Amino acid sequence: MPRENEPSRALSAVQIEQFIEDGFVRIDEAFPRHLADEARAIMWCDLPCDGDDPTTWTRPMVRLAGYGGGPFEKAANTAVLHTAFDQLVGRGRWQRRSGLGTFPVRFPHPDDPGDTGWHVDVSFAGPGGNSGENLDFSDWRVNIVSRGRALLMLFLFSDVGEDDAPTRIKVGSHRDVARRLEPAGEAGLSLSQLGRFGAALDRPLAHATGQAGTVYLCHPFLVHAAQKHRGKQPRFLAQPPLDPAKPFRLDRVDGDYSPVEIAIQQALIQQALREASE
């Protein structure tokens, strides 16, 4: 297991190409297991059930409020992850996180948790989505330059196998979403406007499995979904965004494009070539 003060590991050229092509890259041992253990001990104190008594696990999912500092901040800011952020988003183009946001803790349970639909994470409020007390999350949006979100991230704080409600991923779906968003320009599309677009995509599936300490860094357009827990132990996962320090751009004069931007560009170029050949 890597120590926190060891030199950072860089993503290989193959991993970066995988991110551009598939929309995500998995980093094993992205943060030490002992931080995951410490974080789970904190979260168990806030859960309305007993970790040693499965009869108290009466709900399929409990969403815990955001956590910052301590093991949460350390897990989000390892040298390995900072190097990967630089490689995928660009040095100086992302913001350090002080915590990891909410945790949807999933329990083995026969009931559907009710939040397993395919979707893309939205990142900024539309005209009707930020009106004081009448917050309308359905009008929150995503646009072609992913305003407000540099990456989608999945932090595994428990061991997650195929039966432990791993996040489902539609491989390569970020390219389809880029093409869907391009005509909408800066205004982007809302959750309601995207509708069932993600669910209808015919793409190979992957599952975000791994040991505690694994992190999946995903393109912000990647279509993903939760699922029912069929295993034996509760699953602890954080899914925070990496916030941008500077907006993504698809028209850089210096040509210094990040892999996130390159993936969008490639999707649009492929679409243009396809249309030209028809």
N, C-alpha and C positions, 0 to 999 in steps of 0.2 A: 504494500500500500504506500503511495507517495506521501511524504511529509509535507506540511504546509509551507515549509521554507525551501523546498526543492525547486530547482529551475523549472520554468514552465515548459510544457510540451506544446509544440506547434502542430496545427493540423497539417496533414500531408497534402500534396497536390491532388492525390486521389480522393481524399476526403472532401476537399473543396469542390472538386468536380462533381462528386456525389451530391453535395449540397445544392449545387446549381441545377443538376439534372433531376434529382429526386425530391428536393425541397427540405431535406433535413440531414443532420449528421449526429451520430451517437458518440458521446465521449464517456468512456468508462473511467471510474475513479476521478471524476471531475472535482469532487470534494471528498474529504475523508469520511469514512463510515462513522467514526466517533461523533462527528457533528450531526449526522442523521440520528444517531442514538440519543444524543442530548436534546435535539429538537423534538423527537417523538415523546420523550419523557415530559417535556413542557406541555405539549399539546394534549397528552392524556389527562393532564390535570384540568383541562378546559372542556373535555368531552363528557357528555351526560351518561356515561357508562363505564364499566369496569373492564380494563384490558385483560384481566385474568378470568373473566366470567362471560363467555359467549352468550349466555342467556340474557344478558343485558344489552346485547347488540340488536335493538329492536327496530332500527331504521336502516335503510340501505345506504344512506349517505348523510353525513353531517358536515356542513360547511363552516369552518372556523374562520374567524376574522384574521386580518393580516398580522404577521409577526415581523418584528425588526430587531436589530441588534443581536448580540450573542451568537449562537451557532447559525442563526438564519443569515445574518449579515456576512459572517465568515464563509458560509457555503456559497453565497452569491458572488464572492469576490476573490476566489482563488486565482493564482497566477495563470493556471491552465485556462480558466474561463476568460480572463482578461485578454490573454493572447488570442484565443479563438474569436472574441468579439472584434478585436482589431482586424483579424484576417477576414471575417465575414461581413462586417459593417464598415470598417475603416477606422484608422486611428484618429481619435479626437472627434468621432462622429456618434458616440454613444455616451450614456450617463451611467455612472456607478450607482448600484442599488444599495439601499440601507436595510432592505428586508426583502421578503418574498411574497407579500400579498396573501390572499386567502388560500386555504387548504381545503379542497373537497375530499374529506376522508370517507372512503368507501368500505362498507362492511359486507361480509357474506350474508346474503339475504335473498329470499325468493321473489320479493317485489321488485318491479322496475323502478329505478330511482327517479325517472321522469325527466332526465336531462341528457338523454343519449342521442339527440339529433345531430346530424352532420352540419358543420358550420365553419365559417371563417371568423376569427376574432375581430370585432370592430374596434376602432381606436379613437374616434373623435365624434363630437356631438353634431348632429345635423340641425337644420333650422328649428325643428320642433322638439329636439332631444335634450335641451338644457334650459328649460323654462322654469327656473326656481324650484318650488316644491313639486311641480307637476313634471318630474323627470320621466321622459319617454325613451326608454332604452331601445325600443324597436326602431327609433330614428337615428341611433348611433351608426356611424359609417366607417367604411374603408375606401381608400382611393388608390389610384394607380401608382402613386409614390409612397404609399403606406404612411400617410401622415399620422404621427403620434405613436408609431410602433416600429422599432428596428428589427426585432426578432420575437417570435413566440418561443418560450422556453418551457421545458418539462423537467422538473427536478424530482428525482425519485428519492424519497426519504424512508422507504422500506423496500425490501426485496419484492420485485414484481415479476411474476411468471405469467404464463398465458391465461391462467384461470383467475388472476388477481386483479381484474378490471383494468388491464393496461389500456391506455389511450389508443384508439384506432386511428390510423393515418391513411389517407388516400395518396399513394406515392405519385409524385409528379403533378398533383392537382393544383399546385401554385401557378403552373403555366396556364391552365384553363381559367383560373380566377383572374390572372393578369389580362387575358384577352377579353374577359367579360367586363372588367373594370375600365379598360382603355377608352371606350366611347363616352364614359361618364365624366372623364376629366378630373379636375380638382374637386368637384362636388362629391364624387364618389357615389357609392350605392349603400343603402341602409340594409339592415337585416331583413326587413320586409320586402325590399326590392330584390334582394338576392334570392329570396324565397327558397325553393327546393333545388336550386342550381347545384349546390355541392352534393346533395344526396343523389342526384341523377347522374353524376359523373361515373363513367366506367373506368376505374383505375385499379391497379393492384393494391392490396391492403398490406400494411405493416402494423406491428403492435409495439408500443413503447415499453418493452420489458427490460429488465436489468437488475443489477444489485443496487442496494442503497448506496448513493453517491454517484450514480449515473445521471447524466444530463443530456437531454435531446435539445439541440439548437435547431429551430425550424424557421423556414421562410415565413414571413408574416401572412402570406396568402394561403398557406397550407390548409387544406380541408381536413378536419379531424373530428372525433366524437368520443364521448365516454361510453361505457358499457356496464352491464350488470356484473357484480362480483360473484364468481363461482368457486373461489378458493376457500381458504381456511383462516387466514389472518388479515386484519384490516390493512388497507392500502393507504399510505400517506404520500401525497404528491402535491407539489406547488406548480402553478402554471403562470408565472408572471411574464409580463412583456419586458424586453430590453428597450428602454426609452431612448429615442434619438437625441443627440445634442445638436445635430444639423439635419435638415431635410434630405431625403434621398433625391437624386436628380438623374434624369435620363438623357441629359444633354450637356455633359461636362466638357468644357473647352479643353481641359488638360487630359481628358481621356482616362482619368484615375477612377474608374468605376469599381465599386465593391461587388462581391459575388451576389449579394441581394439584388443589386441593380442589373447585373449581367443576366441573371435569371429572367428578370422582367423583360429586358431587351430581347433576349433570345426568343421568348414566347411570342412577342409582337412581330419579330422578323419572320418567324415560322408561319404565323398567320398571314402576313402580307404575301409571302411566297406562295402559300397555298391558294390564296385568292387570285393571285396573278396567273396561276397555272390553270385555273378553272375556265 
